[in-house]
Amino acid sequence: MLNHYETVFILTPVLSDAQMKEAVEKFKAVLTENGATITNEENWGLRKLAYPIQKKSTGFYSLLQFDAEPTVVAALETIYRRDERVLRFLTFRLDKYAYEYAEKRKGLKSKEKEN
């Protein structure tokens, strides 16, 4: 049974744009290799952190939505923990209401890109 998941991770701000994109591609590859289907990807860019993490006050935020088995999340979080570029991460399963909201938000984002 596939569940709907959403993961948000913060990458260290000392990375170049190419390094940041390479890190995101690495995490996407881990998901697809383990049988997950990526449904949405959002790059929120460089943002100020609410509090300093490892003496850094900013970080690159990224969001991935995917459908996968629960075992895939454990593999992904192991990769997050081993990667020194990741400051923080949060992965959670979307219930039906959160999934509906995420689909609505994704639809609004695609309409904005068209205009």
N, C-alpha and C positions, 0 to 999 in steps of 0.2 A: 504494500500500500504506500503510495506516494503522498507525502505531506508537502504543504506549501511553507517555505522558509524565507526569512529575510535576514541578511547579515549586513552589519555596518562595521567598518573598520577604519581606524585612524592611522595613517602612515606618517612617519617622521618628516618634518618640514625641510630637512636639509637635502632631500632628494631633488634631482632635476625632473623636469616634466617627463622625459623619456623613461627615467628610472621608475617614476610613479606608475606610468602606464604599463611597464614591464611587470611590476609587482602585481597589479590588478589582473593582468593576463595570466600570470602564474596561478593565482587563486581560482580564476575561471577554469583554467586547464585542470586543476585538481578536481573541481566539481564535475566537469564533463567526463574525465577519465573514470570517475566513480559512478557514472550513470545518471548524473543529475541533468536536468534541463533548465537552463538559465532563461527566465522569463522577462527580466528587466535589469538594467544596469544604469546607475546614476552616479555621476562624478560631481560631488558637491564642492570640490575645490579646496583651496586653503582657507581655513576658518580659525578663529580664535577659540582656544579651549576654555572651559569654565574654570579650570584650575590647572596649574603647571603639572605636567607629567614628564618625568625624567629631565627636569629643568627646561622644558620646552613649553612655550605658551601658544603655539599654533600647530596645526596639523592638516594633512590632506584627508578629507572625508570621502568615503566611497560606500555605495550601497549596492548589494546584489540581491535579487529575488530569484528563487529557484525552487523547483519541485524535485524532491529526492527521498530516498529511504533514510530513516533515522541514523543509520550507521555512517552515512556520508558526512554528517555534521561533525561527528567525532574525528574523522580524518581531516576535515577542513580546519578544525580548531587546533589540532596537533600541528599542522603547518603554520597556523598563525603564531602559536607559542614559540616555534623554532625560528621564525623569521624576525631578525632584530629590527627590521624596518617598521614593524607593527607596534604602535604604542598601546592601543586598546582595541578590543573587538567585542561585538555582541551579536549572537545568533539566536533567533527565536522562531518558533513555529507559529504560523498565522492561523487563528481560528477563522470561522466563516465570515465574521463581521470585519475583521482586519483584512482578510483577503479581498472582500468586496470593496473596501476602502482603497486598498492598494491598486486594484484594477481601475477604479474610478480616477485615482490620482495619475495612473499611467496614461489613461485616456486623455486627461487634461493636458499632460505634458506633451503628448503627440500632437494635440490640436495647436498648442503654442508654437511648436516647431514648424508646423505647416504655415502659420500666419507670418 
